[in-house]
Amino acid sequence: IRVVDLDDNKNFVGSRSMFDIAKERGLWTPGTPFDFTAIFSEGEYVHKYYCGRRLWRAYSLLDPSQEFPSEYDDLRKASPYPFSIAPHKKVSLKLVMAVMRDYLQGTTFDLTRGIAAG
């Protein structure tokens, strides 16, 4: 979740208290964009690509016609990926299972090859 606009009720649902909490804790200044991830996240767990690479892969499987960057500087501070995407085709249970089971096979980050394979 990146910039939140609770006035856009077609795309966002949330509590307005998030603004008060961020302001009270000195994490956000009213009048600036409310970037939920930059404000509340502590960054990626364990290492730089822990979450972002999974998001990259899920997006690339759900819409292979688009190109998403596999490399980025800091997922918390940069916005390398959109909040959401429109899938290339209808999302079936089988496709959801394939995305969840994916381990980057067939990409340069394939976990079945090289040192990553164990």
C-alpha positions in Angstrom: 0.0 0.0 0.0 1.5 3.3 -1.0 -0.3 6.7 -1.1 -3.7 6.4 0.7 -6.6 8.7 -0.2 -9.6 7.8 1.9 -11.7 10.4 -0.1 -11.3 7.9 -3.0 -13.8 5.4 -1.6 -13.8 3.3 -4.8 -10.2 2.3 -4.2 -9.6 2.7 -0.4 -11.2 1.7 2.8 -9.6 2.6 6.1 -9.8 4.4 9.4 -9.1 8.1 9.4 -7.4 7.5 12.7 -4.3 6.3 10.8 -3.6 10.0 9.9 -3.9 11.0 13.6 -1.6 8.2 14.7 1.0 9.0 12.1 0.9 12.7 12.9 1.1 12.2 16.7 4.1 9.9 16.4 5.9 12.4 14.1 5.8 10.0 11.1 3.8 12.3 8.8 3.2 15.9 8.2 -0.4 16.9 7.1 -0.4 18.4 3.6 2.2 15.8 2.3 1.2 12.5 0.6 0.2 9.8 3.0 2.5 7.0 1.9 1.4 4.1 4.1 4.4 1.9 3.5 7.0 4.7 4.0 5.2 5.8 7.2 4.5 2.5 8.9 6.9 0.0 7.5 10.3 -0.8 8.9 11.4 -2.1 5.5 11.9 -5.6 4.2 12.4 -8.5 6.6 15.8 -10.2 6.6 17.2 -8.8 3.4 16.5 -6.3 0.6 14.5 -8.5 -1.7 12.6 -10.6 0.8 9.2 -9.2 -0.1 9.7 -7.2 -3.2 11.0 -10.0 -5.3 7.9 -12.1 -4.4 5.7 -9.2 -5.4 7.6 -8.8 -8.6 7.1 -12.5 -9.4 3.4 -12.5 -8.5 2.8 -9.4 -10.7 4.8 -10.9 -13.6 2.7 -14.2 -13.4 -0.6 -12.4 -13.1 0.1 -10.0 -16.0 3.0 -11.3 -18.2 2.3 -8.5 -20.8 3.7 -5.9 -18.4 7.3 -5.5 -17.3 8.0 -4.8 -13.7 11.5 -4.1 -12.3 13.2 -7.0 -10.6 15.7 -4.6 -9.0 15.1 -1.6 -6.8 16.9 0.5 -4.2 14.6 0.4 -1.1 11.1 -0.9 -1.3 10.1 1.2 1.7 11.3 4.5 0.2 10.9 3.9 -3.5 7.7 2.8 -5.3 8.9 0.3 -7.9 5.5 -1.5 -8.1 1.9 -0.2 -8.4 -0.5 -0.8 -5.5 -2.4 -3.3 -7.6 -2.6 -4.5 -11.2 -5.3 -5.8 -13.5 -4.6 -9.5 -14.2 -4.0 -10.6 -17.8 -6.8 -13.2 -17.6 -9.4 -14.3 -15.1 -7.7 -15.4 -11.8 -8.6 -19.0 -11.1 -7.9 -21.0 -7.9 -5.3 -22.9 -9.9 -3.5 -19.7 -10.9 -3.6 -18.4 -7.3 -2.1 -21.7 -6.2 0.6 -21.5 -8.8 1.5 -17.9 -7.7 1.7 -19.0 -4.1 3.8 -22.0 -4.9 6.2 -20.2 -7.2 9.9 -20.2 -6.3 11.1 -18.0 -9.2 11.5 -21.0 -11.5 12.6 -20.0 -15.0 13.9 -16.6 -14.0 17.4 -15.4 -13.3 16.5 -15.8 -9.6 15.5 -19.5 -9.9 15.9 -21.1 -6.5 16.4 -24.6 -8.0 19.8 -23.7 -9.6 23.1 -22.6 -8.3 23.9 -21.8 -4.7 20.2 -21.0 -4.0 19.3 -24.7 -4.6 21.3 -25.8 -1.6 
